[in-house]
Amino acid sequence: MFPLVTITLFLPLVGAVLVLLSRSAPARVAHTIALITSALTLGGALWMWSRGVQAGGFSQLEHFTWMPSIGAAYRVGVDGISLPLVLLTALLFLLTFIYSTKLKQRAHAFVVLALLLETASIGVFTALDAILFYVFFELSLVSMYFMIAGWGHEDRRRAALMFFLYTLLGSLPLLLAILGLYLGSTPHTFDMRTWIAHPPLAGTAAMLAMIAMLITFAVKTPVFPLHTWLPAAHVQAPAAGSVLLAGVMLKFGTYGLIRFALQMTPVAFHDAAVVVLIFGVFSAIYGAFAALGQTDLKRLIAYTSINHMGYIIAAVAIASLALNPRLRALALDGAVLQMISHGLVTGALFFLVGMLQDRTDTRELGKLGGLLRVVPVLGWSFVIAAFASLGLPGLAHFPAEFQIFLATLRVEPGAVVMIIGIVITAGLYLKAIGQAFLGETPAQWRGLRDLRTSELLTIGPLLILTVLVGIAPAWLLNVIHLTTMALQP
């Protein structure tokens, strides 16, 4: 069979090698290679989408022997949870390369790092061997560290180091859990499909493995109180880095929570689900209140990511607690759809803040004002993305959050208190829009230029998809539901 998943996975790596070979060429050569490579990768992801997935299992499987003596192999494939994330990843990387065509400072190095990160990201979502998953999971840290440290803002090195240490140390418990699952399986294997079909651990061993997974994925998501690296990383990262960090890399945590903790240690996760639910609810509320107190627009959006990730964590916990398969699927449908909608909406917001900072050299709300009059396309684009982030019906977050809250109300009614987060988020975005885009325009902003063609090509697809997912989410949910409906309790 044609190895479509493998080709899609490693196309960005091929592009990175080509950029390295052309490092003496002008910056536009590196950008051209990145655009072509990422466009082909998106084409591969769309082809994978057209092939579809099968109900209750993995599809488009590719396998060859890697380390047979320890039961490790190159295994990749997709299901209804991972395939939408592969498509989201390919789209966001292509848009990031379009946005970054203006970059001239060490362009070759930036492009190589971004292409390596794209391969690592797609690898996380397609790997079906635990060692392969862990390799991609760790490789992503290296690319993002150098992106923040090399192209970030004033305090970029400290933020990059904080990001790297938190996430590197946070991933070590996952390695221990993987070794525990390997030793518990008979015969010993790193095949994630086997671990899902027949969880190898029970009792105390399963609980310890599950706790180790929770620590890793709580750092990556991130969940309060393991979130402190995120605002610093976002504020100091370049706009492209913030988009990839929020739109793609945060999903490593929520995807891992479902794929590992929920599916490989289901009984232990069920026993701890109430605790996980409490952390999810608290993160959702905390993220909204913390965002309300921010004056830096980028830091504000970073804290709303903690809010939205809290909803996903809570939804996964609800899925574990639900005894009714339909309620379990409802919660997980909402969780996966929220991952996709968050990537679209928050990606758009970080792009727009980057475009705004390019023009004004500030992100402080108190220094802005009246910008809707001088940059109306940028301004209205931000308004649409902000309304989507606060959960307005007809935009991407609404169908995801509606399913999450509906499942929560049916399973653990008290946890629906996290809906307070939506109210707070609405207030903070209305305040931000009022301060930045409404009112009188300061004299220094009256000559600002509106969005350029490359910027329109960057933000346009995200806004279109934000509306499309909001009004007609079935094309995504039908694929997601093929997997969630068959998930075992």
Secondary structure, DSSP 8 states (H G I E B T S, - for coil): ---HHHHHHHHHHHHHHHHHHTTTS-HHHHHHHHHHHHHHHHHHHHHHHHH---TTS-EEEEEEEEEGGGTEEEEEEE-TTHHHHHHHHHHHHHHHHHHGGG--TTHHHHHHHHHHHHHHHHHHHHB-BHHHHHHHHHHHHHHHHHHHHHH--TTHHHHHHHHHHHHHHHHHHHHHHHHHHHHHSSS---BHHHHHHS----HHHHHHHHHHHHHHHHHHTT-TTS-THHHHHHHHS-HHHHHHIIIIIHHHHHHHIIIIIIHHSHHHHHHHHHHHHHHHHHHHHHHHHHHHT--BHHHHHHHHHHHHHHHHHHHHHHHHH--SHHHHHHHHHHHHHHHHHHHHHHHHHHHHHHHHHHHHS--BGGG---HHHHSHHHHHHHHHHHHHHTT-TTSTHHHHHHHHHHHHHHH-GGGGGGGHHHHHHHHHHHHHHHHHHSS---GGGTT-----HHHHHHHHHHHHHHHHHHH-THHHHHHHHHHHTT---
